[in-house]
Amino acid sequence: MHLCILENDDLDLALAQRHTRVAAMFERLLAQVGYQGRIDTFSARHGQYPDRFETYDAVLLTGSRADAFSDEPWVVTLRERVTRLLQDRHKLLGVCFGHQLIAHCLGAPVQRAPNGWRAGRQTYDWLGAPEQLGLGVGQAARMTLLASHQDQVLALPPGATLLATQPDCPVAAFALGDQVFCIQPHPEFTPDVSAFLLDKRRGLMGESLYASSMDSLTAPHDGLALARFMIRFVQYGLLDPAIPPPKQNDRK
């Protein structure tokens, strides 16, 4: 497999000393679930793109502190690029800002979340088959991931399938056929990354949300299960019943 990561942010210095760059967090996550393919990274925030996208099995759009609906020149350029990728039927993966930007390009409304910041460990209803996340038949299809966002997708893009939801983030994950998979929370985050962002945004969130979000970081989350799902989505699209389910207990 050959992946292209379009990196949409630069890490703060304190995080960069531990995690190098945004794309490195995805590289670490994918390596943890056994991915051995090639990954090329380009900083869309700094105007970097591959000469050709045709050589890639999928293009992954990372998170960003920017608004997916903003008029910043680099965001406008990224939306133009993503619109062409969609039209040309390239396979796309989007996380947080990437999720929002792809949804925006597909015609969905993306704005500030009506209920404010979502942060820390969040739980979602998984609406796909339980075995897509390594859950056994009959197990509750619930997914927990680390989140950090004040914007969100307000309605499902036309023709898309809703895959994850919660009351405060109704469109938490969706797929468009076998071409697009997008998710609002961060499978690549570790508790130290979440804690850093919570400290940075403490004044914006308020003490109550800050304290509860920090407390939530001690519990495990399903980042590894989501990483396995994303790899399988690139390979096969939405899970074919004939394909063996991913490994269970992928919590960290």
C-alpha positions as a Markdown table, in Angstrom:
| # | Residue | x | y | z |
|---|---|---|---|---|
| 1 | Met | 0.0 | 0.0 | 0.0 |
| 2 | His | 1.2 | 3.5 | -0.8 |
| 3 | Leu | -0.4 | 6.4 | 1.3 |
| 4 | Cys | -0.2 | 10.1 | 0.9 |
| 5 | Ile | -0.6 | 12.3 | 4.0 |
| 6 | Leu | -1.6 | 15.9 | 3.5 |
| 7 | Glu | -0.5 | 17.5 | 6.7 |
| 8 | Asn | -2.6 | 20.5 | 7.7 |
| 9 | Asp | -0.9 | 21.8 | 10.8 |
| 10 | Asp | 2.5 | 22.3 | 12.5 |
| 11 | Leu | 2.9 | 21.0 | 16.0 |
| 12 | Asp | 3.7 | 23.4 | 18.9 |
| 13 | Leu | 7.4 | 23.2 | 19.9 |
| 14 | Ala | 6.7 | 21.2 | 23.1 |
| 15 | Leu | 4.8 | 18.6 | 21.1 |
| 16 | Ala | 7.2 | 18.6 | 18.2 |
| 17 | Gln | 10.0 | 17.6 | 20.6 |
| 18 | Arg | 8.1 | 14.4 | 21.5 |
| 19 | His | 6.2 | 13.6 | 18.3 |
| 20 | Thr | 8.2 | 15.4 | 15.5 |
| 21 | Arg | 5.2 | 16.4 | 13.3 |
| 22 | Val | 1.5 | 15.7 | 12.8 |
| 23 | Ala | 2.1 | 13.0 | 10.2 |
| 24 | Ala | 4.5 | 11.2 | 12.5 |
| 25 | Met | 1.6 | 10.5 | 14.9 |
| 26 | Phe | -0.2 | 8.7 | 12.1 |
| 27 | Glu | 2.9 | 6.8 | 11.1 |
| 28 | Arg | 3.3 | 5.6 | 14.6 |
| 29 | Leu | -0.3 | 4.6 | 14.9 |
| 30 | Leu | -0.2 | 2.7 | 11.6 |
| 31 | Ala | 3.0 | 1.0 | 12.5 |
| 32 | Gln | 1.4 | -0.2 | 15.7 |
| 33 | Val | -1.2 | -2.2 | 13.7 |
| 34 | Gly | 1.4 | -3.7 | 11.4 |
| 35 | Tyr | 1.3 | -1.3 | 8.4 |
| 36 | Gln | 4.4 | -1.8 | 6.3 |
| 37 | Gly | 3.6 | 0.2 | 3.2 |
| 38 | Arg | 5.1 | 3.4 | 2.0 |
| 39 | Ile | 3.9 | 6.8 | 3.3 |
| 40 | Asp | 4.7 | 10.2 | 1.7 |
| 41 | Thr | 3.9 | 13.4 | 3.5 |
| 42 | Phe | 3.3 | 16.8 | 2.1 |
| 43 | Ser | 2.5 | 20.0 | 4.1 |
| 44 | Ala | -0.7 | 21.4 | 2.5 |
| 45 | Arg | -0.5 | 24.2 | 5.1 |
| 46 | His | 2.8 | 25.3 | 3.4 |
| 47 | Gly | 1.6 | 24.7 | -0.1 |
| 48 | Gln | 3.2 | 21.3 | -0.7 |
| 49 | Tyr | 1.5 | 18.7 | -2.8 |
| 50 | Pro | 2.6 | 15.6 | -4.8 |
| 51 | Asp | 3.1 | 16.1 | -8.6 |
| 52 | Arg | 0.6 | 13.3 | -9.2 |
| 53 | Phe | -1.9 | 11.6 | -6.9 |
| 54 | Glu | -2.5 | 8.6 | -9.2 |
| 55 | Thr | 0.4 | 6.6 | -7.6 |
| 56 | Tyr | -1.3 | 6.6 | -4.1 |
| 57 | Asp | -3.9 | 4.0 | -2.9 |
| 58 | Ala | -5.4 | 6.7 | -0.6 |
| 59 | Val | -4.9 | 10.3 | 0.5 |
| 60 | Leu | -5.2 | 11.1 | 4.3 |
| 61 | Leu | -6.0 | 14.6 | 5.4 |
| 62 | Thr | -4.9 | 15.4 | 9.0 |
| 63 | Gly | -6.4 | 17.6 | 11.6 |
| 64 | Ser | -5.6 | 21.4 | 11.9 |
| 65 | Arg | -6.3 | 24.3 | 14.2 |
| 66 | Ala | -7.7 | 26.1 | 11.1 |
| 67 | Asp | -11.4 | 26.2 | 10.1 |
| 68 | Ala | -12.2 | 23.9 | 7.2 |
| 69 | Phe | -14.6 | 26.7 | 6.0 |
| 70 | Ser | -12.2 | 29.6 | 6.3 |
| 71 | Asp | -10.9 | 31.8 | 3.5 |
| 72 | Glu | -7.3 | 31.3 | 4.4 |
| 73 | Pro | -5.5 | 31.0 | 1.0 |
| 74 | Trp | -4.0 | 27.6 | 1.8 |
| 75 | Val | -7.4 | 26.2 | 3.0 |
| 76 | Val | -9.1 | 27.5 | -0.2 |
| 77 | Thr | -6.3 | 25.8 | -2.3 |
| 78 | Leu | -6.8 | 22.5 | -0.3 |
| 79 | Arg | -10.5 | 22.6 | -0.8 |
| 80 | Glu | -9.9 | 23.0 | -4.6 |
| 81 | Arg | -7.5 | 20.1 | -4.6 |
| 82 | Val | -9.8 | 17.8 | -2.6 |
| 83 | Thr | -12.8 | 18.7 | -4.8 |
| 84 | Arg | -10.7 | 17.5 | -7.8 |
| 85 | Leu | -9.7 | 14.3 | -5.9 |
| 86 | Leu | -13.3 | 13.6 | -5.2 |
| 87 | Gln | -14.3 | 14.1 | -8.8 |
| 88 | Asp | -11.4 | 11.9 | -10.0 |
| 89 | Arg | -12.6 | 9.1 | -7.6 |
| 90 | His | -9.4 | 9.0 | -5.5 |
| 91 | Lys | -9.8 | 7.3 | -2.2 |
| 92 | Leu | -9.8 | 9.7 | 0.8 |
| 93 | Leu | -9.4 | 9.5 | 4.5 |
| 94 | Gly | -10.2 | 12.5 | 6.7 |
| 95 | Val | -9.6 | 13.1 | 10.4 |
| 96 | Cys | -11.0 | 16.0 | 12.4 |
| 97 | Phe | -10.3 | 19.1 | 10.2 |
| 98 | Gly | -9.8 | 16.6 | 7.3 |
| 99 | His | -13.2 | 15.1 | 8.1 |
| 100 | Gln | -14.8 | 18.5 | 8.1 |
| 101 | Leu | -13.1 | 19.8 | 4.9 |
| 102 | Ile | -14.0 | 16.7 | 2.9 |
| 103 | Ala | -17.6 | 17.0 | 4.1 |
| 104 | His | -17.6 | 20.7 | 3.2 |
| 105 | Cys | -16.4 | 19.8 | -0.3 |
| 106 | Leu | -19.2 | 17.2 | -0.6 |
| 107 | Gly | -21.8 | 19.9 | 0.2 |
| 108 | Ala | -22.4 | 19.4 | 3.9 |
| 109 | Pro | -22.6 | 22.3 | 6.3 |
| 110 | Val | -19.6 | 22.7 | 8.6 |
| 111 | Gln | -19.7 | 25.3 | 11.4 |
| 112 | Arg | -19.0 | 25.9 | 15.1 |
| 113 | Ala | -20.5 | 23.1 | 17.1 |
| 114 | Pro | -23.8 | 24.3 | 18.7 |
| 115 | Asn | -22.8 | 22.8 | 22.1 |
| 116 | Gly | -19.2 | 24.1 | 22.1 |
| 117 | Trp | -15.9 | 22.3 | 22.5 |
| 118 | Arg | -15.7 | 18.5 | 22.5 |
| 119 | Ala | -12.5 | 17.3 | 24.2 |
| 120 | Gly | -10.9 | 14.4 | 25.9 |
| 121 | Arg | -12.1 | 10.8 | 25.7 |
| 122 | Gln | -15.4 | 10.7 | 23.8 |
| 123 | Thr | -17.8 | 7.8 | 23.3 |
| 124 | Tyr | -19.8 | 7.3 | 20.1 |
| 125 | Asp | -22.4 | 4.8 | 18.8 |
| 126 | Trp | -20.8 | 2.8 | 16.0 |
| 127 | Leu | -23.6 | 2.3 | 13.4 |
| 128 | Gly | -21.6 | 0.0 | 11.2 |
| 129 | Ala | -21.3 | -3.7 | 11.8 |
| 130 | Pro | -19.7 | -4.5 | 15.2 |
| 131 | Glu | -17.0 | -6.7 | 13.5 |
| 132 | Gln | -15.7 | -3.7 | 11.7 |
| 133 | Leu | -14.2 | -2.5 | 15.0 |
| 134 | Gly | -13.2 | -6.0 | 16.1 |
| 135 | Leu | -16.3 | -6.4 | 18.3 |
| 136 | Gly | -18.0 | -9.8 | 18.5 |
| 137 | Val | -21.5 | -10.3 | 17.2 |
| 138 | Gly | -24.0 | -9.2 | 19.8 |
| 139 | Gln | -21.5 | -6.8 | 21.6 |
| 140 | Ala | -22.6 | -3.2 | 22.0 |
| 141 | Ala | -21.2 | -1.2 | 19.1 |
| 142 | Arg | -19.6 | 1.6 | 21.0 |
| 143 | Met | -16.4 | 3.4 | 20.1 |
| 144 | Thr | -14.2 | 5.7 | 22.3 |
| 145 | Leu | -11.6 | 8.1 | 20.9 |
| 146 | Leu | -9.8 | 11.2 | 21.9 |
| 147 | Ala | -11.3 | 14.4 | 20.5 |
| 148 | Ser | -10.4 | 18.1 | 20.4 |
| 149 | His | -12.7 | 20.3 | 18.2 |
| 150 | Gln | -15.0 | 23.3 | 18.3 |
| 151 | Asp | -16.2 | 22.9 | 14.7 |
| 152 | Gln | -18.1 | 20.0 | 13.3 |
| 153 | Val | -20.1 | 18.6 | 10.4 |
| 154 | Leu | -23.7 | 19.6 | 11.0 |
| 155 | Ala | -25.4 | 17.3 | 8.5 |
| 156 | Leu | -24.4 | 14.2 | 6.6 |
| 157 | Pro | -23.1 | 14.8 | 3.1 |
| 158 | Pro | -25.5 | 13.8 | 0.3 |
| 159 | Gly | -25.3 | 10.1 | -0.5 |
| 160 | Ala | -23.0 | 9.3 | 2.5 |
| 161 | Thr | -23.5 | 6.6 | 5.2 |
| 162 | Leu | -23.4 | 7.6 | 8.8 |
| 163 | Leu | -21.0 | 5.3 | 10.7 |
| 164 | Ala | -20.6 | 7.0 | 14.2 |
| 165 | Thr | -22.6 | 9.4 | 16.2 |
| 166 | Gln | -23.3 | 10.9 | 19.6 |
| 167 | Pro | -25.8 | 13.5 | 20.8 |
| 168 | Asp | -23.2 | 16.4 | 20.8 |
| 169 | Cys | -21.6 | 15.3 | 17.6 |
| 170 | Pro | -24.2 | 13.7 | 15.4 |
| 171 | Val | -21.9 | 13.2 | 12.3 |
| 172 | Ala | -18.9 | 11.7 | 14.0 |
| 173 | Ala | -17.9 | 9.4 | 11.1 |
| 174 | Phe | -19.2 | 8.7 | 7.7 |
| 175 | Ala | -18.4 | 6.9 | 4.5 |
| 176 | Leu | -19.2 | 7.7 | 0.9 |
| 177 | Gly | -19.4 | 4.4 | -0.8 |
| 178 | Asp | -15.9 | 2.8 | -0.8 |
| 179 | Gln | -14.2 | 6.1 | -1.8 |
| 180 | Val | -14.3 | 8.2 | 1.4 |
| 181 | Phe | -14.0 | 7.5 | 5.1 |
| 182 | Cys | -14.0 | 10.4 | 7.5 |
| 183 | Ile | -13.9 | 10.6 | 11.3 |
| 184 | Gln | -14.2 | 13.6 | 13.7 |
| 185 | Pro | -12.1 | 12.4 | 16.7 |
| 186 | His | -8.4 | 11.5 | 16.6 |
| 187 | Pro | -7.4 | 7.9 | 16.4 |
| 188 | Glu | -3.7 | 9.0 | 16.3 |
| 189 | Phe | -3.9 | 11.0 | 19.6 |
| 190 | Thr | -2.2 | 9.8 | 22.7 |
| 191 | Pro | -3.2 | 11.0 | 26.2 |
| 192 | Asp | -0.2 | 13.4 | 26.4 |
| 193 | Val | -1.2 | 15.1 | 23.2 |
| 194 | Ser | -4.8 | 15.5 | 24.4 |
| 195 | Ala | -3.5 | 16.8 | 27.8 |
| 196 | Phe | -1.2 | 19.4 | 26.1 |
| 197 | Leu | -4.2 | 20.7 | 24.0 |
| 198 | Leu | -6.4 | 20.8 | 27.0 |
| 199 | Asp | -3.9 | 22.9 | 28.9 |
| 200 | Lys | -3.5 | 25.2 | 25.9 |
| 201 | Arg | -7.2 | 25.7 | 25.6 |
| 202 | Arg | -8.2 | 25.7 | 29.3 |
| 203 | Gly | -9.3 | 29.3 | 29.3 |
| 204 | Leu | -11.5 | 28.8 | 26.2 |
| 205 | Met | -13.2 | 25.7 | 27.5 |
| 206 | Gly | -13.8 | 26.6 | 31.1 |
| 207 | Glu | -12.8 | 24.8 | 34.3 |
| 208 | Ser | -15.7 | 22.2 | 34.3 |
| 209 | Leu | -15.0 | 20.9 | 30.8 |
| 210 | Tyr | -11.3 | 21.1 | 31.3 |
| 211 | Ala | -11.4 | 19.0 | 34.5 |
| 212 | Ser | -13.8 | 16.4 | 33.2 |
| 213 | Ser | -11.8 | 16.1 | 29.9 |
| 214 | Met | -8.5 | 15.7 | 31.8 |
| 215 | Asp | -10.0 | 13.0 | 34.0 |
| 216 | Ser | -11.2 | 11.1 | 31.0 |
| 217 | Leu | -7.7 | 10.5 | 29.7 |
| 218 | Thr | -6.9 | 7.8 | 32.1 |
| 219 | Ala | -9.2 | 5.3 | 30.4 |
| 220 | Pro | -8.2 | 3.4 | 27.2 |
| 221 | His | -9.5 | 4.3 | 23.7 |
| 222 | Asp | -10.1 | 2.5 | 20.4 |
| 223 | Gly | -7.4 | 4.2 | 18.3 |
| 224 | Leu | -5.8 | 1.0 | 17.2 |
| 225 | Ala | -9.1 | -0.5 | 16.1 |
| 226 | Leu | -9.8 | 2.6 | 14.0 |
| 227 | Ala | -6.4 | 2.4 | 12.5 |
| 228 | Arg | -7.1 | -1.2 | 11.4 |
| 229 | Phe | -10.4 | -0.2 | 10.0 |
| 230 | Met | -8.9 | 2.6 | 8.0 |
| 231 | Ile | -6.3 | 0.3 | 6.5 |
| 232 | Arg | -9.0 | -2.2 | 5.6 |
| 233 | Phe | -11.2 | 0.5 | 4.2 |
| 234 | Val | -8.4 | 1.5 | 1.8 |
| 235 | Gln | -7.9 | -2.1 | 0.8 |
| 236 | Tyr | -11.5 | -3.3 | 0.6 |
| 237 | Gly | -13.9 | -0.5 | 1.2 |
| 238 | Leu | -16.6 | -1.1 | 3.8 |
| 239 | Leu | -16.0 | -4.5 | 5.4 |
| 240 | Asp | -16.9 | -7.4 | 3.2 |
| 241 | Pro | -18.4 | -10.2 | 5.3 |
| 242 | Ala | -16.1 | -12.7 | 3.6 |
| 243 | Ile | -13.0 | -10.8 | 5.0 |
| 244 | Pro | -12.0 | -12.0 | 8.5 |
| 245 | Pro | -12.7 | -9.4 | 11.2 |
| 246 | Pro | -9.8 | -7.3 | 12.7 |
| 247 | Lys | -8.2 | -8.4 | 15.9 |
| 248 | Gln | -10.1 | -7.7 | 19.1 |
| 249 | Asn | -9.0 | -5.8 | 22.2 |
| 250 | Asp | -7.3 | -3.0 | 20.1 |
| 251 | Arg | -7.6 | -0.5 | 23.0 |
| 252 | Lys | -4.8 | 1.7 | 24.3 |
